[in-house]
Amino acid sequence: MSIPVLNLAARPLTILFATETGHAADLAEAAATLALSMGAAVRLRDLATYNTAKLAGERDILAITSTHGEGDPPESAIDFFDFLDESELDLHEVRFAVMALGDSGYDEFCGAGKRLDRRLAAMGAARLAPRRDVDVGEMKPAREWLATIVRRFVEDQGSPRGLAAGIEAGGLAHAAGEP
Ligand SMILES: Cc1cc2nc3c(=O)[nH]c(=O)nc-3n(C[C@H](O)[C@H](O)[C@H](O)COP(=O)(O)O)c2cc1C
């Protein structure tokens, strides 16, 4: 009989992305693959369909969003951004990092990522790393930054309070593959 080995002690890592032309999704997938290879419990979610009722139960969030229009989120994620602006959720138990994709040729460079980073912090979440703004053509350094951040999330399991919170949130339920 084979017994599945799951890391119950770990804080599950939720990787959220918002994209229009696929770059943020590609990066998010690469980050999820790396985290899985490290044995982490990972959930990969498109903000277009993310269930916001889950947000307060998250513990570690890595968010990757591009910017479109004139400093706006991708069309598919506008509802999520609006929800965040209006939400009074307390995210003090959450750690997060934001990668913002953009094009410095636009006035509002990485506007959506800046907005997301600002809002998560205002809701009480703790920044695991400063926001990383990525200009077009910077995909290689972007991947390197993501690898560093994924390692930090997975290897630094935080305080005992963080550990307890991770178990409460249901490490098993957050294992990769859960819808
Ligand atoms: C129509 C359009 C509008 C854009 N507007 C902005 C903008 O206002 N600010 C910015 O930093 N980047 C802007 N961008 C650049 C994208 O954010 C960038 O190309 C990004 O890598 C796209 O990622 P995605 O494929 O995940 O959507 C725009 C791109 C397009 C095509």
The ligand as an SDF file (V2000), in Angstrom:
LIG
                    3D

 31 33  0  0  0  0  0  0  0  0999 V2000
   -3.5510   47.3820  -25.2870 C   0  0  0  0  0  0  0  0  0  0  0  0
   -2.4390   47.2960  -24.2590 C   0  0  0  0  0  0  0  0  0  0  0  0
   -2.4190   48.1980  -23.2250 C   0  0  0  0  0  0  0  0  0  0  0  0
   -1.4030   48.1750  -22.2660 C   0  0  0  0  0  0  0  0  0  0  0  0
   -1.3740   49.0980  -21.2650 N   0  0  0  0  0  0  0  0  0  0  0  0
   -0.3610   49.0870  -20.3740 C   0  0  0  0  0  0  0  0  0  0  0  0
   -0.2950   50.0750  -19.3360 C   0  0  0  0  0  0  0  0  0  0  0  0
   -1.1380   50.9550  -19.2030 O   0  0  0  0  0  0  0  0  0  0  0  0
    0.7500   50.0220  -18.4690 N   0  0  0  0  0  0  0  0  0  0  0  0
    1.7260   49.0820  -18.5710 C   0  0  0  0  0  0  0  0  0  0  0  0
    2.6470   49.0930  -17.7520 O   0  0  0  0  0  0  0  0  0  0  0  0
    1.6830   48.1180  -19.5330 N   0  0  0  0  0  0  0  0  0  0  0  0
    0.6820   48.1040  -20.4390 C   0  0  0  0  0  0  0  0  0  0  0  0
    0.6240   47.1400  -21.4030 N   0  0  0  0  0  0  0  0  0  0  0  0
    1.7180   46.1420  -21.4920 C   0  0  0  0  0  0  0  0  0  0  0  0
    1.3780   44.7710  -20.9070 C   0  0  0  0  0  0  0  0  0  0  0  0
    1.1110   44.8680  -19.5070 O   0  0  0  0  0  0  0  0  0  0  0  0
    2.5630   43.8300  -21.1170 C   0  0  0  0  0  0  0  0  0  0  0  0
    2.6940   43.5800  -22.4880 O   0  0  0  0  0  0  0  0  0  0  0  0
    2.4320   42.5320  -20.3730 C   0  0  0  0  0  0  0  0  0  0  0  0
    3.6170   41.7740  -20.4780 O   0  0  0  0  0  0  0  0  0  0  0  0
    1.2610   41.6950  -20.8560 C   0  0  0  0  0  0  0  0  0  0  0  0
    1.1190   40.5790  -20.0050 O   0  0  0  0  0  0  0  0  0  0  0  0
   -0.0720   39.5210  -20.2140 P   0  0  0  0  0  0  0  0  0  0  0  0
    0.3020   38.7250  -21.4720 O   0  0  0  0  0  0  0  0  0  0  0  0
    0.0100   38.6280  -19.0110 O   0  0  0  0  0  0  0  0  0  0  0  0
   -1.3570   40.2190  -20.3280 O   0  0  0  0  0  0  0  0  0  0  0  0
   -0.3850   47.1660  -22.3660 C   0  0  0  0  0  0  0  0  0  0  0  0
   -0.4350   46.2350  -23.4160 C   0  0  0  0  0  0  0  0  0  0  0  0
   -1.4480   46.2980  -24.3600 C   0  0  0  0  0  0  0  0  0  0  0  0
   -1.4520   45.2920  -25.4760 C   0  0  0  0  0  0  0  0  0  0  0  0
  1  2  1  0
  2  3  1  0
  2 30  2  0
  3  4  2  0
  4  5  1  0
  4 28  1  0
  5  6  2  0
  6  7  1  0
  6 13  1  0
  7  8  2  0
  7  9  1  0
  9 10  1  0
 10 11  2  0
 10 12  1  0
 12 13  2  0
 13 14  1  0
 14 15  1  0
 14 28  1  0
 15 16  1  0
 16 17  1  0
 16 18  1  0
 18 19  1  0
 18 20  1  0
 20 21  1  0
 20 22  1  0
 22 23  1  0
 23 24  1  0
 24 25  2  0
 24 26  1  0
 24 27  1  0
 28 29  2  0
 29 30  1  0
 30 31  1  0
M  END
$$$$
